[in-house]
Amino acid sequence: MKKLIGVIDTGFDTDVINTLDISHSKVYLGGDLIDGDDNPLVEDNAIDHHGSHILKIIDSSSGSQSLWLGRSVGSGRWEESLVEFVEFAKESDYKNSVINLSFDLVQVDEHGTVTTRQWLTQKERAAIEYALQENVLMIVSSGNQNSSEISALGRASQEYANILTVGAADGKYRAPYSSYGEGLTLLANGESELSVSGSSAAAARVTNAVSHIWSVNPNLNYQQVLTILKTGAADLGDDGWDLETGFGLLDIEKSASLASSYVEEDLHASSALLEQLSEGFQERNILLESENTVLPMERPTGPVIDAIKDAFNTVLKGISKLGGFVNDADIFPFDTLG
């Protein structure tokens, strides 16, 4: 059964495609909502390495796959890329599809103050529901703010069954910078030899694991893959699910072993076990809109948006193209790379 791996990020170096262990014929290019064209590849530029490094982590998985790339993180329109990916997967008849979202959601007020966003826009909610309807699995990073306030996208795992939220681990503990709390599903190694570390790298490793599980057993649906990842995780902290570590630390070998011998009876047994382990991981309604006038935006825990204060007023006037990236911590601060 065919599988499709999608990545929505800040852009991808043109040369990175040549380093991937995948045929060029299996790489599909989505839109670029930053520059407003149909090519998410960019010339070699350190600012855009975030997406390229995430792609390299995901690409290390085994088994044949197809890859879809979209560039929209920093445009304020990531949900449009998600819809584009879902439509491509549906029209191309991919039964197994997963999208990597190594970013969290933020909001920018009229003064340029950036805070983690705790609400979903109507368009974001519609896009997520469309992905759920078409059985697309979404792997989301928890963020690197060392906060118990995961953004609305990460917390949406409590409401949408197709979302898995990943925090970063340092050894067998939650990395001190990794955000945690309601909505956290798993931890994965957040360290990387590349310049990207943190929950972004951790999410990419879980996407890698999903690809590997489908290589072992392509007949699994995304719900079964999620059950395998949760039951296969090494429990950390309090027994079962907890705010700091979710269901535990990703264990690819154990998860692959579960996948190789998975039968329908195992699903019922694992689901019953998860109900016991999931105490405290309750469904909650994610706020739909903010009461204040703010600019909804994405944070890739690395690059930042150029002249974001001006972009706030521009977007409110209906112009959604926001321009390039700059590294300006005063305008758009980040605690850690990720």
C-alpha positions in Angstrom: 0.0 0.0 0.0 1.4 3.4 -1.0 2.4 5.9 1.7 2.9 9.6 1.5 5.0 11.7 3.8 4.3 15.5 3.8 6.3 18.3 5.4 5.1 21.8 5.8 7.9 24.2 6.9 9.9 27.3 6.2 11.2 26.1 2.8 13.7 23.5 1.6 17.2 24.1 0.1 17.3 23.2 -3.6 20.3 20.9 -3.1 18.7 18.9 -0.3 16.5 17.0 -2.7 19.7 15.5 -4.3 20.8 14.1 -0.9 17.6 12.3 -0.1 17.3 8.5 -0.3 14.4 8.8 -2.6 13.7 8.9 -6.3 13.1 12.4 -7.7 10.0 11.0 -9.4 8.5 10.4 -5.9 9.0 14.0 -4.7 6.0 16.3 -5.2 6.2 20.0 -4.8 3.3 21.9 -3.2 2.8 25.6 -3.1 5.0 28.3 -1.6 2.8 30.7 0.3 5.8 32.9 1.4 6.8 33.9 -2.2 3.4 33.2 -3.7 4.5 30.6 -6.3 4.3 26.8 -6.8 7.9 25.9 -5.8 8.7 25.4 -2.1 12.4 24.9 -2.9 14.7 27.9 -2.1 18.3 28.8 -2.9 20.8 27.8 -0.2 20.0 30.2 2.6 20.8 29.6 6.3 17.5 31.2 7.3 15.6 28.4 5.6 17.6 25.5 6.8 15.0 24.6 9.4 12.8 22.8 6.8 15.7 21.2 5.1 17.0 19.7 8.4 13.6 18.5 9.4 13.4 16.8 6.0 16.7 15.1 6.4 15.6 13.6 9.8 12.4 12.2 8.3 14.2 10.9 5.2 16.4 8.5 7.3 13.5 6.1 7.5 13.6 2.8 5.6 11.2 1.7 2.9 10.0 3.3 -0.3 7.8 6.3 0.1 6.6 9.4 -1.7 7.3 12.9 -0.4 5.3 16.1 -0.6 6.7 19.5 0.4 4.9 22.7 1.2 6.3 26.1 2.2 4.0 28.2 4.4 5.4 28.5 7.9 5.6 32.2 8.5 2.9 33.1 6.1 0.0 32.9 8.6 -1.6 30.4 6.2 -0.2 27.0 7.1 -3.7 25.6 7.0 -3.9 26.2 3.3 -0.9 24.0 2.8 -2.5 21.3 4.9 -5.6 21.4 2.7 -3.4 21.2 -0.4 -1.6 18.1 1.0 -4.9 16.4 1.9 -6.3 17.0 -1.5 -3.1 15.7 -3.2 -3.2 12.5 -1.0 -6.8 12.0 -1.8 -6.6 12.5 -5.5 -3.4 10.4 -5.8 -5.1 7.5 -3.8 -2.6 7.4 -1.0 -4.2 5.3 1.8 -1.4 5.9 4.3 -0.5 9.6 4.6 1.2 11.6 7.4 2.1 15.3 7.6 4.9 16.7 9.7 4.2 20.1 11.3 7.4 21.1 13.3 6.0 24.4 14.5 3.6 25.9 17.0 1.0 28.6 16.8 1.5 32.2 18.0 -0.3 35.5 17.9 1.0 39.0 17.4 -0.7 42.0 18.8 -0.7 45.6 17.5 2.5 46.3 19.5 4.4 43.4 17.9 4.2 41.3 21.1 4.4 37.6 20.3 2.7 35.0 22.6 1.7 31.3 22.2 -1.7 31.1 20.7 -4.4 29.1 22.5 -7.1 29.3 19.9 -7.7 28.0 16.4 -9.0 30.1 13.6 -12.1 28.9 11.7 -9.9 28.0 8.7 -7.4 26.1 10.8 -10.2 24.1 12.4 -11.8 23.4 9.0 -8.4 22.2 7.6 -7.8 19.9 10.5 -11.3 18.4 10.2 -10.7 17.8 6.5 -7.5 16.0 7.3 -9.4 13.9 9.9 -12.1 13.1 7.4 -9.5 11.9 4.9 -7.6 9.8 7.4 -4.4 12.0 7.3 -2.2 11.7 10.4 -0.7 14.9 11.7 2.5 15.0 13.7 2.9 18.2 15.6 5.7 19.6 17.8 4.9 20.9 21.3 7.1 23.9 21.2 10.3 25.0 22.9 9.1 27.6 25.4 9.6 25.5 28.6 5.9 26.2 29.2 2.9 24.2 30.3 0.9 26.1 27.7 1.2 24.1 24.5 -0.2 26.0 21.5 -3.7 25.3 20.3 -2.3 23.1 17.5 -0.6 20.8 19.9 -3.5 20.8 22.4 -5.9 19.9 19.5 -4.7 16.2 19.9 -7.3 16.1 22.7 -10.1 17.0 20.2 -8.9 15.5 16.9 -8.0 11.8 16.8 -5.6 12.2 13.9 -3.2 14.6 15.8 -0.1 13.4 17.7 1.8 16.0 19.7 5.5 15.5 20.3 7.8 17.0 23.0 11.6 16.8 23.1 13.5 14.4 25.3 17.0 14.7 26.8 17.9 11.1 27.5 15.1 9.6 29.6 13.7 13.0 30.7 11.8 15.8 29.2 14.2 18.4 27.8 14.1 21.5 30.1 13.2 23.7 27.2 10.4 21.5 25.8 6.8 22.7 26.3 4.5 20.2 28.0 1.0 19.9 29.4 -2.5 19.0 28.1 -2.3 17.6 24.6 1.2 16.1 24.8 1.3 12.6 23.4 4.9 11.4 23.3 8.5 12.5 23.8 11.2 11.8 21.3 14.9 12.6 21.1 15.3 16.3 20.5 19.0 16.3 19.8 20.3 16.5 16.3 23.7 16.7 14.6 22.1 19.2 12.3 21.5 22.8 13.4 17.9 22.0 14.3 17.2 20.6 17.7 14.2 20.5 20.1 10.6 19.6 19.6 10.9 20.2 15.9 13.5 17.4 15.6 11.5 15.2 18.0 8.4 15.5 15.8 10.4 14.7 12.7 11.6 11.5 14.4 8.1 10.4 15.2 7.1 11.0 11.5 10.1 8.9 10.7 8.8 6.2 13.0 5.4 6.3 11.4 7.0 5.8 8.0 8.9 2.8 9.4 5.8 1.3 10.9 4.0 1.5 7.6 7.0 -0.1 5.9 6.7 -3.0 8.4 3.0 -3.3 8.1 1.3 -1.2 5.3 -2.1 -2.6 6.2 -2.4 -0.6 9.4 -4.6 2.4 9.5 -3.6 5.6 11.2 -5.5 4.8 14.4 -3.7 1.6 14.8 -0.4 3.3 14.2 -1.2 5.8 17.0 -2.1 3.0 19.3 1.2 1.2 18.5 3.2 4.4 19.2 1.5 5.0 22.5 1.6 1.5 23.8 5.1 1.0 22.5 6.5 4.1 24.2 8.7 3.7 27.3 6.7 5.0 30.2 8.5 7.9 32.0 7.5 9.8 35.1 4.1 8.9 36.6 2.5 5.7 35.6 0.6 6.1 32.3 0.0 9.4 30.7 1.3 12.5 32.5 1.6 16.2 31.7 5.4 16.2 31.5 6.1 13.2 29.3 2.8 12.1 27.7 2.6 8.4 27.2 6.4 8.2 27.4 9.5 8.1 25.2 9.3 6.9 21.5 10.6 3.4 21.1 10.9 2.6 17.4 12.1 -1.0 17.8 9.3 -2.0 20.1 6.7 -0.1 18.0 8.0 -1.9 14.8 7.8 -5.2 16.6 4.2 -4.5 17.6 3.4 -3.5 14.0 4.9 -6.6 12.5 2.5 -8.9 14.4 -0.5 -6.6 14.8 -3.9 -8.2 14.5 -7.4 -6.8 15.1 -7.6 -8.5 18.6 -4.5 -6.6 19.6 -6.2 -3.3 18.7 -9.0 -4.0 21.2 -6.6 -5.0 24.0 -4.3 -2.1 23.4 -7.3 0.3 23.3 -8.5 -1.0 26.7 -5.0 -0.5 28.1 -4.8 3.0 26.7 -8.0 3.9 28.4 -6.4 3.0 31.7 -3.2 4.8 30.9 -5.0 7.9 29.6 -6.5 9.1 32.8 -6.0 12.9 32.8 -5.7 13.0 29.0 -9.3 14.2 28.5 -10.9 15.7 25.5 -11.3 19.4 25.7 -12.7 22.0 23.3 -10.0 24.2 21.8 -11.0 27.8 21.7 -12.1 28.8 18.2 -11.3 32.5 18.1 -9.5 35.2 20.2 -11.4 37.9 21.9 -8.7 40.4 20.9 -7.6 41.6 17.5 -4.4 39.8 16.9 -2.5 38.3 13.9 -2.5 34.5 13.9 0.9 33.2 12.9 3.1 30.1 13.0 6.4 29.8 14.9 9.1 27.4 13.4 11.3 27.9 16.5 14.1 29.3 14.4 13.5 31.8 11.5 11.4 34.8 12.0 9.1 37.1 9.9 10.5 40.3 8.4 8.8 43.4 9.7 6.2 41.5 11.6 4.7 44.6 13.1 4.0 46.0 9.7 2.7 42.6 8.6 0.1 42.7 11.4 -1.7 45.7 9.8 -1.2 44.4 6.3 -2.8 41.1 7.0 -5.8 42.8 8.7 -6.3 44.7 5.5 -6.6 41.4 3.6 -3.1 41.1 2.1 -1.7 37.8 3.3 1.7 37.7 1.7 4.3 38.6 4.4 7.7 38.5 2.7 10.9 36.9 3.8 12.7 35.9 6.9 15.1 37.8 9.2 16.9 36.8 12.3 15.7 39.5 14.7 15.2 38.2 18.3 13.9 41.6 19.4 10.9 41.4 17.1 10.3 37.6 17.2 12.1 36.0 20.1 12.8 32.3 20.4 14.1 30.5 23.5 15.8 27.7 21.7 16.4 26.4 18.2 14.1 23.6 17.2 
